[in-house]
Amino acid sequence: MDWKENILHGGEEIAAMLKEVKRIAVIGIKMEENQPAYYVPNYLKSAGFTVIPVPVYYPDATEILGETVYRNLTDIHGEIDLVNIFRRSADVPKHLDDILEKRPKAVWMQSGIRNDDVAESLAKEGIKVVQNLCLMVEHRALAR
């Protein structure tokens, strides 16, 4: 299989991938309700997904959205279906080793976030990748 097939662009590819998702780790989750890095994971939780917060900031936080906070992906017990990233594009490579170690089925970089080098590395390892799209917007569109 060509690794480029693991780079998803929309529609049916994303719909098929999301059908397999139950547990979502959110890197860069925030605590301010007006921030996308808060209200998107909150939406996902309300849509029935298990959301696992992995904040970059808030060193004293032990819970976000009523869920236990983890400081990195590798501390999370069990499988992760999807890693949802809320970091600047330039900061995404900092998480590559942890993502590869945890081996989620997919990685989703939110709107405005794109790192082609990381996407290629993940895709070559068989991990599906979405870049520069909002998971909430795409999920809502599929739910119609």
Secondary structure as UniProt FT lines:
FT   HELIX           3..6
FT   STRAND          7..8
FT   HELIX           11..18
FT   TURN            19..20
FT   STRAND          23..27
FT   TURN            33..34
FT   HELIX           36..46
FT   TURN            47..48
FT   STRAND          50..54
FT   TURN            59..60
FT   STRAND          63..64
FT   TURN            65..66
FT   STRAND          67..68
FT   HELIX           73..75
FT   STRAND          82..85
FT   HELIX           89..95
FT   HELIX           96..102
FT   STRAND          106..109
FT   TURN            111..112
FT   HELIX           116..124
FT   TURN            125..126
FT   STRAND          128..130
FT   HELIX           135..143
//
